[in-house]
Amino acid sequence: MALPFSHNAFLDVFGAYNTVLWPMVIALWVVTAGLALRWILKGRTEGRVIFALLAVHWAWSGIAYHWFFLRRITPAGALFGALFVAQAALFIWLAATSRAQFTMNRRLRGILGGALVCYGLLYPLVGFGFGLRYPRMPLFAVPCPTTLITAGLLLTAASLPRWVNIVPILWAVLAISAAFVLGIWADLALVGAGALLAVDTLAPQVFGRRLAS
């Protein structure tokens, strides 16, 4: 897949993004890690809190990253930004209307979901491990770790419409292709995240019964 920008231009976008917006990157990581720890220790978290957090992640990635930074090197940034903002709006709607809860346990759903969330939080370290250097690297509060954490959480939620998975699946497919072309190897985990969400959308019984909300 040919892209309209180079590997270096792509990393330059992250360099500019991290240099200007690093306080928000750190803040979102701390808040997300805190809620994830609470979710793991308590075994259950109210859906409204998680949906609100996911809405912030998707809106931030859509506006701050795609619109203000990625759009500098490709017009697709505007389209991606709109897609992410639409997903954020969906999460806002779910925060206001859904009574779903996110359950963390030792069942298959809990194990898979927890693994994806933990990987998403460790995503910056994975990038360092593959040789990327700050600030020219994806850290956090950008689309791929956002999608990984979202996929993990959605796998553990009860009483959700399956079409909530569509945009995260689409982004996983796009990002996997770009990962090979641009060499962002930390994004290869999106192969698993996208596949798990796709299976959960089409055949949710594969991962076992969801616990009632």
C-alpha positions as CSV (number, residue, x, y, z in Angstrom):
1,M,0.0,0.0,0.0
2,A,1.5,3.3,-1.1
3,L,1.1,6.3,1.2
4,P,1.1,10.0,0.2
5,F,3.8,10.8,2.8
6,S,7.2,9.3,3.9
7,H,8.2,7.5,7.1
8,N,10.1,10.6,8.2
9,A,7.2,12.9,7.5
10,F,4.9,10.7,9.6
11,L,7.3,10.7,12.5
12,D,7.7,14.4,12.2
13,V,3.9,14.7,12.8
14,F,4.3,12.9,16.1
15,G,7.3,15.0,17.0
16,A,5.3,18.2,16.6
17,Y,2.3,16.7,18.4
18,N,4.3,15.5,21.4
19,T,6.3,18.7,21.7
20,V,3.2,20.8,21.8
21,L,0.6,18.6,23.6
22,W,2.7,16.4,25.9
23,P,0.8,17.6,29.1
24,M,-2.4,16.2,27.7
25,V,-0.7,13.0,26.6
26,I,0.5,12.4,30.2
27,A,-2.8,13.4,31.7
28,L,-4.8,11.0,29.6
29,W,-2.3,8.2,30.3
30,V,-2.6,8.8,34.1
31,V,-6.4,8.9,34.1
32,T,-6.7,5.9,31.9
33,A,-4.2,3.9,33.9
34,G,-6.0,4.8,37.1
35,L,-9.4,3.7,35.8
36,A,-7.9,0.5,34.4
37,L,-6.3,-0.3,37.8
38,R,-9.7,0.4,39.5
39,W,-11.4,-1.8,36.9
40,I,-8.9,-4.7,37.5
41,L,-9.0,-4.5,41.3
42,K,-12.8,-4.2,41.6
43,G,-13.6,-6.5,38.8
44,R,-16.4,-4.2,37.5
45,T,-16.7,-0.5,36.4
46,E,-19.7,1.6,35.7
47,G,-20.2,2.1,32.0
48,R,-20.8,5.8,32.1
49,V,-17.3,6.4,33.4
50,I,-15.7,4.2,30.7
51,F,-17.8,5.6,27.9
52,A,-17.0,9.2,29.0
53,L,-13.3,8.4,29.0
54,L,-13.5,6.7,25.6
55,A,-15.4,9.7,24.2
56,V,-12.5,12.0,25.4
57,H,-9.9,9.7,23.8
58,W,-11.7,9.5,20.4
59,A,-12.5,13.2,20.3
60,W,-9.0,14.1,21.2
61,S,-7.5,11.8,18.6
62,G,-9.9,13.1,16.0
63,I,-9.4,16.8,16.6
64,A,-6.0,17.3,18.2
65,Y,-4.1,14.6,16.3
66,H,-5.9,14.0,13.0
67,W,-7.3,17.5,12.3
68,F,-4.5,19.7,13.6
69,F,-1.4,17.5,12.9
70,L,-2.0,14.6,10.5
71,R,-3.9,16.8,8.1
72,R,-0.7,18.8,7.5
73,I,0.7,15.9,5.4
74,T,-2.5,14.3,4.0
75,P,-6.0,15.4,3.4
76,A,-7.2,12.1,4.8
77,G,-6.5,13.5,8.2
78,A,-9.8,15.5,7.9
79,L,-11.8,12.3,7.0
80,F,-10.2,10.3,9.8
81,G,-10.8,13.2,12.2
82,A,-14.5,13.2,11.3
83,L,-14.7,9.4,11.8
84,F,-13.1,9.6,15.2
85,V,-15.4,12.5,16.3
86,A,-18.4,10.4,15.2
87,Q,-17.2,7.5,17.4
88,A,-16.7,10.0,20.2
89,A,-20.3,11.2,19.8
90,L,-21.5,7.6,19.9
91,F,-19.7,7.0,23.2
92,I,-21.2,10.2,24.6
93,W,-24.6,8.9,23.7
94,L,-23.8,5.6,25.4
95,A,-22.6,7.4,28.5
96,A,-26.0,9.2,28.7
97,T,-28.2,6.2,27.9
98,S,-26.5,2.9,28.5
99,R,-26.5,0.9,31.8
100,A,-23.8,-1.4,30.6
101,Q,-20.9,-2.3,32.9
102,F,-17.4,-3.4,32.1
103,T,-16.5,-6.7,33.9
104,M,-13.0,-7.8,34.5
105,N,-12.6,-11.5,35.5
106,R,-10.7,-14.7,34.6
107,R,-13.1,-15.7,31.9
108,L,-11.9,-15.5,28.3
109,R,-13.4,-12.1,27.7
110,G,-11.8,-10.6,30.7
111,I,-8.4,-12.1,29.9
112,L,-8.4,-10.9,26.3
113,G,-9.8,-7.5,27.2
114,G,-7.4,-6.9,30.0
115,A,-4.5,-7.9,27.8
116,L,-5.4,-5.4,25.2
117,V,-5.9,-2.6,27.7
118,C,-2.6,-3.3,29.4
119,Y,-0.8,-3.4,26.0
120,G,-2.4,0.0,25.1
121,L,-1.1,1.5,28.3
122,L,2.4,0.0,27.7
123,Y,2.3,1.1,24.0
124,P,4.9,3.9,24.5
125,L,7.4,1.5,26.0
126,V,6.8,-0.9,23.1
127,G,7.7,1.8,20.7
128,F,10.9,2.5,22.5
129,G,11.7,-1.2,22.4
130,F,11.4,-1.1,18.6
131,G,13.9,1.7,18.3
132,L,11.7,4.8,18.1
133,R,12.9,7.8,19.9
134,Y,11.0,10.7,21.6
135,P,9.5,13.0,20.5
136,R,9.3,11.5,17.0
137,M,7.1,8.5,17.9
138,P,3.5,7.6,18.8
139,L,3.2,7.7,22.6
140,F,-0.4,7.9,23.9
141,A,-3.6,9.8,23.2
142,V,-3.3,9.0,19.5
143,P,-5.4,6.7,17.4
144,C,-3.7,3.3,17.7
145,P,-3.4,3.0,21.5
146,T,-6.8,4.5,21.7
147,T,-8.2,1.7,19.5
148,L,-6.3,-1.0,21.4
149,I,-7.7,0.2,24.8
150,T,-11.2,0.6,23.3
151,A,-11.1,-2.9,21.8
152,G,-10.1,-4.4,25.2
153,L,-12.9,-2.6,27.0
154,L,-15.6,-3.3,24.5
155,L,-14.9,-7.0,24.8
156,T,-15.8,-6.9,28.5
157,A,-19.0,-4.8,28.3
158,A,-22.4,-6.2,28.7
159,S,-25.5,-5.1,26.8
160,L,-23.9,-3.1,24.0
161,P,-25.0,-2.9,20.4
162,R,-22.4,-4.7,18.3
163,W,-22.2,-1.9,15.7
164,V,-20.2,0.1,18.3
165,N,-17.3,-2.0,17.1
166,I,-17.4,-0.9,13.5
167,V,-15.2,2.2,13.6
168,P,-12.5,0.6,15.8
169,I,-12.4,-2.4,13.4
170,L,-12.1,-0.1,10.4
171,W,-9.2,1.8,12.1
172,A,-7.5,-1.5,13.0
173,V,-7.5,-2.6,9.4
174,L,-6.1,0.8,8.2
175,A,-3.5,1.0,10.8
176,I,-2.3,-2.6,10.3
177,S,-1.6,-1.7,6.6
178,A,0.3,1.4,7.6
179,A,2.2,-0.4,10.2
180,F,4.0,-2.5,7.6
181,V,4.6,0.4,5.3
182,L,5.8,2.9,8.0
183,G,7.5,0.4,10.3
184,I,5.4,1.3,13.4
185,W,5.7,-2.3,14.7
186,A,3.9,-1.6,18.0
187,D,0.7,-1.3,15.9
188,L,0.9,-5.0,14.9
189,A,-1.2,-5.7,18.0
190,L,-4.1,-4.2,16.1
191,V,-4.2,-7.4,14.1
192,G,-5.4,-9.2,17.2
193,A,-7.5,-6.3,18.4
194,G,-9.3,-6.0,15.1
195,A,-9.8,-9.7,14.7
196,L,-11.2,-10.1,18.2
197,L,-13.7,-7.3,17.7
198,A,-14.7,-8.7,14.3
199,V,-15.3,-12.1,15.8
200,D,-17.2,-10.6,18.8
201,T,-19.4,-8.6,16.3
202,L,-20.3,-11.6,14.1
203,A,-20.2,-14.5,16.6
204,P,-20.0,-13.2,20.2
205,Q,-20.7,-16.7,21.6
206,V,-17.1,-17.6,20.7
207,F,-15.8,-15.8,23.7
208,G,-18.5,-17.0,26.0
209,R,-21.6,-15.5,27.5
210,R,-21.4,-11.8,28.6
211,L,-22.2,-11.2,32.2
212,A,-25.5,-9.4,32.7
213,S,-25.2,-5.7,33.4
